[in-house]
Amino acid sequence: MPDLRQQMQRLVVDMSVCSGHGMCYSTSPQLIDCDDQGYPVVLQELSSSDDVRAAEAAVIVCPERALTIEPR
């Protein structure tokens, strides 16, 4: 069962900052895909500790800092 911290988080993309480098979905394809223009699309909520770790990895590699993990 997921803990409360995980249940209360989601991965968010600031599309006004994103440049479509693709590093996030290359790093965490289980959470993020890309649209036809190469911009990220979040596929699912953060429902496990593995999801949280994958989201954190995507946040770290984003050169534009367009990804954040926020409360739901």
N, CA, C and O atoms as a Maestro MAE file, in Angstrom:
{
 s_m_m2io_version
 :::
 2.0.0
}

f_m_ct {
 s_m_title
 :::
 protein
 m_atom[288] {
  # First column is atom index #
  i_m_mmod_type
  r_m_x_coord
  r_m_y_coord
  r_m_z_coord
  i_m_residue_number
  s_m_chain_name
  s_m_pdb_residue_name
  s_m_pdb_atom_name
  i_m_atomic_number
  :::
  1 25 0.840 -1.179 0.000 1 A "MET " " N  " 7
  2 3 0.000 0.000 0.000 1 A "MET " " CA " 6
  3 2 0.889 1.248 0.000 1 A "MET " " C  " 6
  4 15 1.829 1.326 0.791 1 A "MET " " O  " 8
  5 25 0.609 2.227 -0.874 2 A "PRO " " N  " 7
  6 3 1.420 3.438 -0.923 2 A "PRO " " CA " 6
  7 2 1.274 4.263 0.360 2 A "PRO " " C  " 6
  8 15 0.213 4.279 0.984 2 A "PRO " " O  " 8
  9 25 2.356 4.946 0.742 3 A "ASP " " N  " 7
  10 3 2.238 5.793 1.920 3 A "ASP " " CA " 6
  11 2 1.565 7.114 1.562 3 A "ASP " " C  " 6
  12 15 1.415 7.435 0.383 3 A "ASP " " O  " 8
  13 25 1.156 7.884 2.581 4 A "LEU " " N  " 7
  14 3 0.420 9.126 2.357 4 A "LEU " " CA " 6
  15 2 1.196 10.132 1.533 4 A "LEU " " C  " 6
  16 15 0.611 10.839 0.713 4 A "LEU " " O  " 8
  17 25 2.500 10.212 1.734 5 A "ARG " " N  " 7
  18 3 3.324 11.158 0.982 5 A "ARG " " CA " 6
  19 2 3.223 10.887 -0.504 5 A "ARG " " C  " 6
  20 15 3.097 11.824 -1.292 5 A "ARG " " O  " 8
  21 25 3.276 9.628 -0.905 6 A "GLN " " N  " 7
  22 3 3.192 9.275 -2.310 6 A "GLN " " CA " 6
  23 2 1.791 9.541 -2.857 6 A "GLN " " C  " 6
  24 15 1.650 9.985 -3.996 6 A "GLN " " O  " 8
  25 25 0.763 9.276 -2.066 7 A "GLN " " N  " 7
  26 3 -0.601 9.486 -2.512 7 A "GLN " " CA " 6
  27 2 -0.894 10.957 -2.746 7 A "GLN " " C  " 6
  28 15 -1.839 11.296 -3.459 7 A "GLN " " O  " 8
  29 25 -0.105 11.822 -2.161 8 A "MET " " N  " 7
  30 3 -0.382 13.239 -2.232 8 A "MET " " CA " 6
  31 2 0.526 13.976 -3.216 8 A "MET " " C  " 6
  32 15 0.645 15.199 -3.136 8 A "MET " " O  " 8
  33 25 1.169 13.260 -4.143 9 A "GLN " " N  " 7
  34 3 2.085 13.906 -5.074 9 A "GLN " " CA " 6
  35 2 1.727 13.593 -6.525 9 A "GLN " " C  " 6
  36 15 1.123 12.566 -6.833 9 A "GLN " " O  " 8
  37 25 2.122 14.513 -7.403 10 A "ARG " " N  " 7
  38 3 1.971 14.291 -8.842 10 A "ARG " " CA " 6
  39 2 3.126 14.979 -9.561 10 A "ARG " " C  " 6
  40 15 3.721 15.925 -9.046 10 A "ARG " " O  " 8
  41 25 3.425 14.498 -10.735 11 A "LEU " " N  " 7
  42 3 4.459 15.083 -11.575 11 A "LEU " " CA " 6
  43 2 3.793 16.093 -12.500 11 A "LEU " " C  " 6
  44 15 2.796 15.787 -13.154 11 A "LEU " " O  " 8
  45 25 4.350 17.298 -12.550 12 A "VAL " " N  " 7
  46 3 3.762 18.383 -13.333 12 A "VAL " " CA " 6
  47 2 4.806 18.924 -14.306 12 A "VAL " " C  " 6
  48 15 5.972 19.093 -13.950 12 A "VAL " " O  " 8
  49 25 4.371 19.194 -15.547 13 A "VAL " " N  " 7
  50 3 5.229 19.786 -16.571 13 A "VAL " " CA " 6
  51 2 4.782 21.224 -16.804 13 A "VAL " " C  " 6
  52 15 3.611 21.474 -17.092 13 A "VAL " " O  " 8
  53 25 5.702 22.160 -16.682 14 A "ASP " " N  " 7
  54 3 5.424 23.559 -17.017 14 A "ASP " " CA " 6
  55 2 5.721 23.730 -18.503 14 A "ASP " " C  " 6
  56 15 6.873 23.907 -18.899 14 A "ASP " " O  " 8
  57 25 4.677 23.675 -19.315 15 A "MET " " N  " 7
  58 3 4.852 23.724 -20.769 15 A "MET " " CA " 6
  59 2 5.352 25.080 -21.255 15 A "MET " " C  " 6
  60 15 5.859 25.182 -22.372 15 A "MET " " O  " 8
  61 25 5.218 26.119 -20.440 16 A "SER " " N  " 7
  62 3 5.737 27.425 -20.837 16 A "SER " " CA " 6
  63 2 7.255 27.485 -20.730 16 A "SER " " C  " 6
  64 15 7.878 28.400 -21.268 16 A "SER " " O  " 8
  65 25 7.855 26.521 -20.041 17 A "VAL " " N  " 7
  66 3 9.303 26.469 -19.847 17 A "VAL " " CA " 6
  67 2 9.944 25.347 -20.667 17 A "VAL " " C  " 6
  68 15 11.094 25.460 -21.090 17 A "VAL " " O  " 8
  69 25 9.198 24.272 -20.885 18 A "CYS " " N  " 7
  70 3 9.733 23.087 -21.570 18 A "CYS " " CA " 6
  71 2 10.165 23.418 -22.996 18 A "CYS " " C  " 6
  72 15 9.462 24.119 -23.724 18 A "CYS " " O  " 8
  73 25 11.324 22.906 -23.380 19 A "SER " " N  " 7
  74 3 11.835 23.074 -24.744 19 A "SER " " CA " 6
  75 2 11.805 21.779 -25.540 19 A "SER " " C  " 6
  76 15 12.245 21.750 -26.690 19 A "SER " " O  " 8
  77 25 11.297 20.714 -24.948 20 A "GLY " " N  " 7
  78 3 11.150 19.447 -25.660 20 A "GLY " " CA " 6
  79 2 12.442 18.700 -25.906 20 A "GLY " " C  " 6
  80 15 12.584 18.037 -26.933 20 A "GLY " " O  " 8
  81 25 13.382 18.790 -24.990 21 A "HIS " " N  " 7
  82 3 14.653 18.076 -25.140 21 A "HIS " " CA " 6
  83 2 14.479 16.562 -25.112 21 A "HIS " " C  " 6
  84 15 15.244 15.839 -25.751 21 A "HIS " " O  " 8
  85 25 13.479 16.075 -24.378 22 A "GLY " " N  " 7
  86 3 13.202 14.641 -24.327 22 A "GLY " " CA " 6
  87 2 13.956 13.874 -23.272 22 A "GLY " " C  " 6
  88 15 13.832 12.651 -23.192 22 A "GLY " " O  " 8
  89 25 14.727 14.553 -22.467 23 A "MET " " N  " 7
  90 3 15.502 13.847 -21.448 23 A "MET " " CA " 6
  91 2 14.611 13.223 -20.385 23 A "MET " " C  " 6
  92 15 14.952 12.174 -19.838 23 A "MET " " O  " 8
  93 25 13.488 13.840 -20.083 24 A "CYS " " N  " 7
  94 3 12.598 13.315 -19.042 24 A "CYS " " CA " 6
  95 2 11.980 11.989 -19.467 24 A "CYS " " C  " 6
  96 15 11.987 11.031 -18.694 24 A "CYS " " O  " 8
  97 25 11.451 11.922 -20.673 25 A "TYR " " N  " 7
  98 3 10.828 10.657 -21.081 25 A "TYR " " CA " 6
  99 2 11.850 9.614 -21.485 25 A "TYR " " C  " 6
  100 15 11.530 8.425 -21.517 25 A "TYR " " O  " 8
  101 25 13.052 10.020 -21.789 26 A "SER " " N  " 7
  102 3 14.123 9.047 -21.999 26 A "SER " " CA " 6
  103 2 14.565 8.430 -20.670 26 A "SER " " C  " 6
  104 15 14.932 7.257 -20.611 26 A "SER " " O  " 8
  105 25 14.525 9.228 -19.618 27 A "THR " " N  " 7
  106 3 14.938 8.775 -18.289 27 A "THR " " CA " 6
  107 2 13.845 7.972 -17.582 27 A "THR " " C  " 6
  108 15 14.136 6.981 -16.911 27 A "THR " " O  " 8
  109 25 12.599 8.395 -17.732 28 A "SER " " N  " 7
  110 3 11.484 7.779 -16.995 28 A "SER " " CA " 6
  111 2 10.309 7.459 -17.921 28 A "SER " " C  " 6
  112 15 9.230 8.033 -17.769 28 A "SER " " O  " 8
  113 25 10.508 6.553 -18.873 29 A "PRO " " N  " 7
  114 3 9.449 6.264 -19.853 29 A "PRO " " CA " 6
  115 2 8.206 5.621 -19.252 29 A "PRO " " C  " 6
  116 15 7.143 5.636 -19.873 29 A "PRO " " O  " 8
  117 25 8.322 5.057 -18.052 30 A "GLN " " N  " 7
  118 3 7.145 4.475 -17.417 30 A "GLN " " CA " 6
  119 2 6.175 5.546 -16.918 30 A "GLN " " C  " 6
  120 15 5.003 5.257 -16.676 30 A "GLN " " O  " 8
  121 25 6.663 6.791 -16.764 31 A "LEU " " N  " 7
  122 3 5.827 7.896 -16.292 31 A "LEU " " CA " 6
  123 2 5.536 8.949 -17.341 31 A "LEU " " C  " 6
  124 15 4.515 9.634 -17.275 31 A "LEU " " O  " 8
  125 25 6.444 9.081 -18.322 32 A "ILE " " N  " 7
  126 3 6.351 10.191 -19.260 32 A "ILE " " CA " 6
  127 2 6.543 9.679 -20.686 32 A "ILE " " C  " 6
  128 15 7.465 8.912 -20.965 32 A "ILE " " O  " 8
  129 25 5.665 10.111 -21.576 33 A "ASP " " N  " 7
  130 3 5.791 9.844 -23.007 33 A "ASP " " CA " 6
  131 2 5.925 11.198 -23.696 33 A "ASP " " C  " 6
  132 15 6.033 12.225 -23.027 33 A "ASP " " O  " 8
  133 25 5.920 11.207 -25.003 34 A "CYS " " N  " 7
  134 3 5.982 12.476 -25.721 34 A "CYS " " CA " 6
  135 2 4.807 12.582 -26.693 34 A "CYS " " C  " 6
  136 15 4.267 11.579 -27.161 34 A "CYS " " O  " 8
  137 25 4.431 13.829 -26.981 35 A "ASP " " N  " 7
  138 3 3.394 14.052 -27.974 35 A "ASP " " CA " 6
  139 2 4.027 14.115 -29.365 35 A "ASP " " C  " 6
  140 15 5.226 13.872 -29.503 35 A "ASP " " O  " 8
  141 25 3.257 14.430 -30.377 36 A "ASP " " N  " 7
  142 3 3.752 14.440 -31.753 36 A "ASP " " CA " 6
  143 2 4.832 15.488 -32.004 36 A "ASP " " C  " 6
  144 15 5.606 15.364 -32.954 36 A "ASP " " O  " 8
  145 25 4.892 16.516 -31.164 37 A "GLN " " N  " 7
  146 3 5.912 17.561 -31.309 37 A "GLN " " CA " 6
  147 2 7.131 17.322 -30.426 37 A "GLN " " C  " 6
  148 15 8.068 18.121 -30.440 37 A "GLN " " O  " 8
  149 25 7.133 16.231 -29.655 38 A "GLY " " N  " 7
  150 3 8.274 15.911 -28.805 38 A "GLY " " CA " 6
  151 2 8.206 16.469 -27.400 38 A "GLY " " C  " 6
  152 15 9.196 16.435 -26.669 38 A "GLY " " O  " 8
  153 25 7.040 16.987 -27.009 39 A "TYR " " N  " 7
  154 3 6.875 17.522 -25.669 39 A "TYR " " CA " 6
  155 2 6.340 16.446 -24.725 39 A "TYR " " C  " 6
  156 15 5.601 15.564 -25.161 39 A "TYR " " O  " 8
  157 25 6.696 16.502 -23.448 40 A "PRO " " N  " 7
  158 3 6.327 15.442 -22.519 40 A "PRO " " CA " 6
  159 2 4.836 15.411 -22.186 40 A "PRO " " C  " 6
  160 15 4.156 16.435 -22.124 40 A "PRO " " O  " 8
  161 25 4.370 14.187 -21.977 41 A "VAL " " N  " 7
  162 3 3.004 13.927 -21.521 41 A "VAL " " CA " 6
  163 2 3.117 12.974 -20.328 41 A "VAL " " C  " 6
  164 15 3.647 11.871 -20.463 41 A "VAL " " O  " 8
  165 25 2.630 13.391 -19.183 42 A "VAL " " N  " 7
  166 3 2.667 12.546 -17.987 42 A "VAL " " CA " 6
  167 2 1.603 11.461 -18.145 42 A "VAL " " C  " 6
  168 15 0.437 11.760 -18.402 42 A "VAL " " O  " 8
  169 25 2.011 10.200 -17.989 43 A "LEU " " N  " 7
  170 3 1.137 9.066 -18.240 43 A "LEU " " CA " 6
  171 2 0.314 8.624 -17.042 43 A "LEU " " C  " 6
  172 15 -0.781 8.088 -17.209 43 A "LEU " " O  " 8
  173 25 0.827 8.842 -15.836 44 A "GLN " " N  " 7
  174 3 0.135 8.306 -14.667 44 A "GLN " " CA " 6
  175 2 0.491 9.082 -13.409 44 A "GLN " " C  " 6
  176 15 1.456 9.845 -13.370 44 A "GLN " " O  " 8
  177 25 -0.313 8.862 -12.393 45 A "GLU " " N  " 7
  178 3 -0.067 9.449 -11.083 45 A "GLU " " CA " 6
  179 2 1.103 8.731 -10.410 45 A "GLU " " C  " 6
  180 15 1.486 7.636 -10.820 45 A "GLU " " O  " 8
  181 25 1.658 9.344 -9.393 46 A "LEU " " N  " 7
  182 3 2.745 8.736 -8.618 46 A "LEU " " CA " 6
  183 2 2.107 7.865 -7.542 46 A "LEU " " C  " 6
  184 15 1.721 8.357 -6.481 46 A "LEU " " O  " 8
  185 25 2.002 6.582 -7.819 47 A "SER " " N  " 7
  186 3 1.263 5.688 -6.931 47 A "SER " " CA " 6
  187 2 2.144 4.697 -6.176 47 A "SER " " C  " 6
  188 15 1.634 3.863 -5.428 47 A "SER " " O  " 8
  189 25 3.448 4.778 -6.363 48 A "SER " " N  " 7
  190 3 4.355 3.874 -5.651 48 A "SER " " CA " 6
  191 2 5.678 4.582 -5.407 48 A "SER " " C  " 6
  192 15 5.946 5.642 -5.972 48 A "SER " " O  " 8
  193 25 6.495 3.982 -4.564 49 A "SER " " N  " 7
  194 3 7.819 4.564 -4.318 49 A "SER " " CA " 6
  195 2 8.674 4.509 -5.577 49 A "SER " " C  " 6
  196 15 9.516 5.384 -5.780 49 A "SER " " O  " 8
  197 25 8.479 3.502 -6.427 50 A "ASP " " N  " 7
  198 3 9.196 3.443 -7.709 50 A "ASP " " CA " 6
  199 2 8.794 4.609 -8.605 50 A "ASP " " C  " 6
  200 15 9.642 5.195 -9.279 50 A "ASP " " O  " 8
  201 25 7.519 4.947 -8.618 51 A "ASP " " N  " 7
  202 3 7.052 6.087 -9.402 51 A "ASP " " CA " 6
  203 2 7.674 7.385 -8.904 51 A "ASP " " C  " 6
  204 15 8.088 8.226 -9.702 51 A "ASP " " O  " 8
  205 25 7.737 7.546 -7.600 52 A "VAL " " N  " 7
  206 3 8.325 8.758 -7.020 52 A "VAL " " CA " 6
  207 2 9.803 8.857 -7.398 52 A "VAL " " C  " 6
  208 15 10.278 9.932 -7.762 52 A "VAL " " O  " 8
  209 25 10.525 7.750 -7.315 53 A "ARG " " N  " 7
  210 3 11.954 7.754 -7.693 53 A "ARG " " CA " 6
  211 2 12.117 8.078 -9.180 53 A "ARG " " C  " 6
  212 15 13.022 8.825 -9.552 53 A "ARG " " O  " 8
  213 25 11.262 7.531 -10.022 54 A "ALA " " N  " 7
  214 3 11.338 7.811 -11.462 54 A "ALA " " CA " 6
  215 2 11.020 9.281 -11.732 54 A "ALA " " C  " 6
  216 15 11.660 9.909 -12.577 54 A "ALA " " O  " 8
  217 25 10.045 9.827 -11.026 55 A "ALA " " N  " 7
  218 3 9.706 11.244 -11.188 55 A "ALA " " CA " 6
  219 2 10.862 12.129 -10.732 55 A "ALA " " C  " 6
  220 15 11.184 13.117 -11.392 55 A "ALA " " O  " 8
  221 25 11.481 11.787 -9.621 56 A "GLU " " N  " 7
  222 3 12.636 12.549 -9.135 56 A "GLU " " CA " 6
  223 2 13.778 12.517 -10.141 56 A "GLU " " C  " 6
  224 15 14.449 13.528 -10.345 56 A "GLU " " O  " 8
  225 25 14.006 11.370 -10.770 57 A "ALA " " N  " 7
  226 3 15.061 11.258 -11.786 57 A "ALA " " CA " 6
  227 2 14.754 12.154 -12.984 57 A "ALA " " C  " 6
  228 15 15.652 12.805 -13.518 57 A "ALA " " O  " 8
  229 25 13.497 12.190 -13.403 58 A "ALA " " N  " 7
  230 3 13.108 13.039 -14.530 58 A "ALA " " CA " 6
  231 2 13.285 14.515 -14.190 58 A "ALA " " C  " 6
  232 15 13.751 15.294 -15.021 58 A "ALA " " O  " 8
  233 25 12.918 14.898 -12.980 59 A "VAL " " N  " 7
  234 3 13.077 16.284 -12.539 59 A "VAL " " CA " 6
  235 2 14.550 16.683 -12.585 59 A "VAL " " C  " 6
  236 15 14.886 17.776 -13.041 59 A "VAL " " O  " 8
  237 25 15.417 15.807 -12.118 60 A "ILE " " N  " 7
  238 3 16.849 16.101 -12.046 60 A "ILE " " CA " 6
  239 2 17.464 16.316 -13.424 60 A "ILE " " C  " 6
  240 15 18.313 17.193 -13.590 60 A "ILE " " O  " 8
  241 25 17.045 15.521 -14.422 61 A "VAL " " N  " 7
  242 3 17.705 15.611 -15.735 61 A "VAL " " CA " 6
  243 2 17.152 16.722 -16.627 61 A "VAL " " C  " 6
  244 15 17.740 17.009 -17.669 61 A "VAL " " O  " 8
  245 25 16.051 17.348 -16.253 62 A "CYS " " N  " 7
  246 3 15.456 18.380 -17.107 62 A "CYS " " CA " 6
  247 2 16.336 19.629 -17.134 62 A "CYS " " C  " 6
  248 15 16.506 20.281 -16.104 62 A "CYS " " O  " 8
  249 25 16.900 19.975 -18.300 63 A "PRO " " N  " 7
  250 3 17.781 21.144 -18.372 63 A "PRO " " CA " 6
  251 2 17.037 22.468 -18.211 63 A "PRO " " C  " 6
  252 15 17.647 23.479 -17.862 63 A "PRO " " O  " 8
  253 25 15.737 22.473 -18.459 64 A "GLU " " N  " 7
  254 3 14.947 23.703 -18.347 64 A "GLU " " CA " 6
  255 2 14.273 23.841 -16.982 64 A "GLU " " C  " 6
  256 15 13.671 24.874 -16.686 64 A "GLU " " O  " 8
  257 25 14.374 22.793 -16.144 65 A "ARG " " N  " 7
  258 3 13.698 22.755 -14.849 65 A "ARG " " CA " 6
  259 2 12.186 22.934 -15.023 65 A "ARG " " C  " 6
  260 15 11.539 23.642 -14.251 65 A "ARG " " O  " 8
  261 25 11.642 22.285 -16.040 66 A "ALA " " N  " 7
  262 3 10.221 22.378 -16.359 66 A "ALA " " CA " 6
  263 2 9.368 21.364 -15.601 66 A "ALA " " C  " 6
  264 15 8.140 21.434 -15.649 66 A "ALA " " O  " 8
  265 25 10.001 20.428 -14.906 67 A "LEU " " N  " 7
  266 3 9.272 19.402 -14.171 67 A "LEU " " CA " 6
  267 2 9.347 19.659 -12.676 67 A "LEU " " C  " 6
  268 15 10.391 20.040 -12.146 67 A "LEU " " O  " 8
  269 25 8.223 19.445 -12.010 68 A "THR " " N  " 7
  270 3 8.197 19.522 -10.564 68 A "THR " " CA " 6
  271 2 7.311 18.407 -10.021 68 A "THR " " C  " 6
  272 15 6.418 17.909 -10.707 68 A "THR " " O  " 8
  273 25 7.574 18.034 -8.792 69 A "ILE " " N  " 7
  274 3 6.706 17.113 -8.078 69 A "ILE " " CA " 6
  275 2 5.939 17.971 -7.089 69 A "ILE " " C  " 6
  276 15 6.524 18.626 -6.226 69 A "ILE " " O  " 8
  277 25 4.623 17.955 -7.227 70 A "GLU " " N  " 7
  278 3 3.765 18.825 -6.421 70 A "GLU " " CA " 6
  279 2 2.715 18.010 -5.677 70 A "GLU " " C  " 6
  280 15 2.419 16.877 -6.055 70 A "GLU " " O  " 8
  281 25 2.157 18.585 -4.626 71 A "PRO " " N  " 7
  282 3 1.044 17.931 -3.945 71 A "PRO " " CA " 6
  283 2 -0.174 17.869 -4.854 71 A "PRO " " C  " 6
  284 15 -0.387 18.752 -5.685 71 A "PRO " " O  " 8
  285 25 -0.963 16.825 -4.690 72 A "ARG " " N  " 7
  286 3 -2.225 16.725 -5.430 72 A "ARG " " CA " 6
  287 2 -3.282 17.511 -4.739 72 A "ARG " " C  " 6
  288 15 -4.421 17.556 -5.203 72 A "ARG " " O  " 8
  :::
 }
 m_bond[287] {
  # First column is bond index #
  i_m_from
  i_m_to
  i_m_order
  :::
  1 1 2 1
  2 2 3 1
  3 3 4 2
  4 3 5 1
  5 5 6 1
  6 6 7 1
  7 7 8 2
  8 7 9 1
  9 9 10 1
  10 10 11 1
  11 11 12 2
  12 11 13 1
  13 13 14 1
  14 14 15 1
  15 15 16 2
  16 15 17 1
  17 17 18 1
  18 18 19 1
  19 19 20 2
  20 19 21 1
  21 21 22 1
  22 22 23 1
  23 23 24 2
  24 23 25 1
  25 25 26 1
  26 26 27 1
  27 27 28 2
  28 27 29 1
  29 29 30 1
  30 30 31 1
  31 31 32 2
  32 31 33 1
  33 33 34 1
  34 34 35 1
  35 35 36 2
  36 35 37 1
  37 37 38 1
  38 38 39 1
  39 39 40 2
  40 39 41 1
  41 41 42 1
  42 42 43 1
  43 43 44 2
  44 43 45 1
  45 45 46 1
  46 46 47 1
  47 47 48 2
  48 47 49 1
  49 49 50 1
  50 50 51 1
  51 51 52 2
  52 51 53 1
  53 53 54 1
  54 54 55 1
  55 55 56 2
  56 55 57 1
  57 57 58 1
  58 58 59 1
  59 59 60 2
  60 59 61 1
  61 61 62 1
  62 62 63 1
  63 63 64 2
  64 63 65 1
  65 65 66 1
  66 66 67 1
  67 67 68 2
  68 67 69 1
  69 69 70 1
  70 70 71 1
  71 71 72 2
  72 71 73 1
  73 73 74 1
  74 74 75 1
  75 75 76 2
  76 75 77 1
  77 77 78 1
  78 78 79 1
  79 79 80 2
  80 79 81 1
  81 81 82 1
  82 82 83 1
  83 83 84 2
  84 83 85 1
  85 85 86 1
  86 86 87 1
  87 87 88 2
  88 87 89 1
  89 89 90 1
  90 90 91 1
  91 91 92 2
  92 91 93 1
  93 93 94 1
  94 94 95 1
  95 95 96 2
  96 95 97 1
  97 97 98 1
  98 98 99 1
  99 99 100 2
  100 99 101 1
  101 101 102 1
  102 102 103 1
  103 103 104 2
  104 103 105 1
  105 105 106 1
  106 106 107 1
  107 107 108 2
  108 107 109 1
  109 109 110 1
  110 110 111 1
  111 111 112 2
  112 111 113 1
  113 113 114 1
  114 114 115 1
  115 115 116 2
  116 115 117 1
  117 117 118 1
  118 118 119 1
  119 119 120 2
  120 119 121 1
  121 121 122 1
  122 122 123 1
  123 123 124 2
  124 123 125 1
  125 125 126 1
  126 126 127 1
  127 127 128 2
  128 127 129 1
  129 129 130 1
  130 130 131 1
  131 131 132 2
  132 131 133 1
  133 133 134 1
  134 134 135 1
  135 135 136 2
  136 135 137 1
  137 137 138 1
  138 138 139 1
  139 139 140 2
  140 139 141 1
  141 141 142 1
  142 142 143 1
  143 143 144 2
  144 143 145 1
  145 145 146 1
  146 146 147 1
  147 147 148 2
  148 147 149 1
  149 149 150 1
  150 150 151 1
  151 151 152 2
  152 151 153 1
  153 153 154 1
  154 154 155 1
  155 155 156 2
  156 155 157 1
  157 157 158 1
  158 158 159 1
  159 159 160 2
  160 159 161 1
  161 161 162 1
  162 162 163 1
  163 163 164 2
  164 163 165 1
  165 165 166 1
  166 166 167 1
  167 167 168 2
  168 167 169 1
  169 169 170 1
  170 170 171 1
  171 171 172 2
  172 171 173 1
  173 173 174 1
  174 174 175 1
  175 175 176 2
  176 175 177 1
  177 177 178 1
  178 178 179 1
  179 179 180 2
  180 179 181 1
  181 181 182 1
  182 182 183 1
  183 183 184 2
  184 183 185 1
  185 185 186 1
  186 186 187 1
  187 187 188 2
  188 187 189 1
  189 189 190 1
  190 190 191 1
  191 191 192 2
  192 191 193 1
  193 193 194 1
  194 194 195 1
  195 195 196 2
  196 195 197 1
  197 197 198 1
  198 198 199 1
  199 199 200 2
  200 199 201 1
  201 201 202 1
  202 202 203 1
  203 203 204 2
  204 203 205 1
  205 205 206 1
  206 206 207 1
  207 207 208 2
  208 207 209 1
  209 209 210 1
  210 210 211 1
  211 211 212 2
  212 211 213 1
  213 213 214 1
  214 214 215 1
  215 215 216 2
  216 215 217 1
  217 217 218 1
  218 218 219 1
  219 219 220 2
  220 219 221 1
  221 221 222 1
  222 222 223 1
  223 223 224 2
  224 223 225 1
  225 225 226 1
  226 226 227 1
  227 227 228 2
  228 227 229 1
  229 229 230 1
  230 230 231 1
  231 231 232 2
  232 231 233 1
  233 233 234 1
  234 234 235 1
  235 235 236 2
  236 235 237 1
  237 237 238 1
  238 238 239 1
  239 239 240 2
  240 239 241 1
  241 241 242 1
  242 242 243 1
  243 243 244 2
  244 243 245 1
  245 245 246 1
  246 246 247 1
  247 247 248 2
  248 247 249 1
  249 249 250 1
  250 250 251 1
  251 251 252 2
  252 251 253 1
  253 253 254 1
  254 254 255 1
  255 255 256 2
  256 255 257 1
  257 257 258 1
  258 258 259 1
  259 259 260 2
  260 259 261 1
  261 261 262 1
  262 262 263 1
  263 263 264 2
  264 263 265 1
  265 265 266 1
  266 266 267 1
  267 267 268 2
  268 267 269 1
  269 269 270 1
  270 270 271 1
  271 271 272 2
  272 271 273 1
  273 273 274 1
  274 274 275 1
  275 275 276 2
  276 275 277 1
  277 277 278 1
  278 278 279 1
  279 279 280 2
  280 279 281 1
  281 281 282 1
  282 282 283 1
  283 283 284 2
  284 283 285 1
  285 285 286 1
  286 286 287 1
  287 287 288 2
  :::
 }
}
